[in-house]
Amino acid sequence: MFRNIPTFILGLLLLITAPTTLLAAESGSLVMGIFPYLNAHKLYRIYLPVKHHLEQVLNRPVILATAPDYRSFLERTAAGDYDLVVTAPHFALLSEQESGFRRVGKALPRLQGALIVRRDQDIEWISDLKGRAVAMPDELAIITFLGEELMQQHDLNTEEDVEILNVAGINRPLLLVSRGQVDAAVTVAGVINSMPVYVQDSLKVLDLTRDVPHIMFMASPDLDEASFQLIHDSLLEFHESGAGGRFFRDSQLGGLEPILDEDMQALEDFVVLLQLRRH
């Protein structure tokens, strides 16, 4: 069906749309779903080395897929659209609890949020955000949960005292605050360092959230045991190869290590929030 479509274009098509019917048409393929924390083009470019690595290890095609938003990604994960997922840590625990997904590995760095404002504003304390607008990622993102928690710790009711604007991606909140369209932004700590210098110079980090486990790789319970073991072992060692080193540098994930019980236990409260908010 897809023989005449260039691989890169096909990859982008699947990343943008990724309906079950299209993915199922590629019989014998392994589908790796990536949660949409970046746009489809960036996700495909960053995760292409992982695709090539798994194709060599498994000797079968690997399709990269995503979803339009976090909610639909959760739905597609639960529906069995993906054989392997690269997912947010609280999504990983939910997929384990509700769908029986198996642990592959977690990114080495801890994940932390940053609350950022413009330097030219009269905002020195988190309490100064009362009555202001704050941009955050998707309402289901763990960074959003962490940002809300931080403000609540400073006696700000996130439903009454501040106006929360949820936007797609982790870069857009920073762009909105730099342009003066909102008063503050919550995003992944360190993202500001990848922005243009003029944007960095106009902003400052007001505070940081607590840290939690980072992105996790999880395997579907429907994946056969031999494939699971090959994926598990090869991805935990992927950083040792040249392509793996470049991937973990470009993705800023550092490498993968086993997911421990205490990692999942630290995410249980976020799963409760996720279950309340996803419907």
Secondary structure, DSSP 8 states (H G I E B T S, - for coil): --TTS-HHHHHHHHHHT--HHHHHHSTT-EEEEE--SS-HHHHHHHHHHHHHHHHHHHTS-EEEE--SSHHHHHHHHHTT--SEEEE-HHHHHHHHHHH--EEEEEESS-EEEEEEEETTSS--SGGGGTT-EEEES-TT-HHHHHHHHHHHHTT--TTTTSEEEE-SSSSHHHHHHHTTSSSEEEEETTGGGGS-HHHHHHEEEEEEEEEE---EEEE-TTS-HHHHHHHHHHHHTGGGSHHHHHHHHHHT---EE---HHHHHTTHHHHHHHHHH--
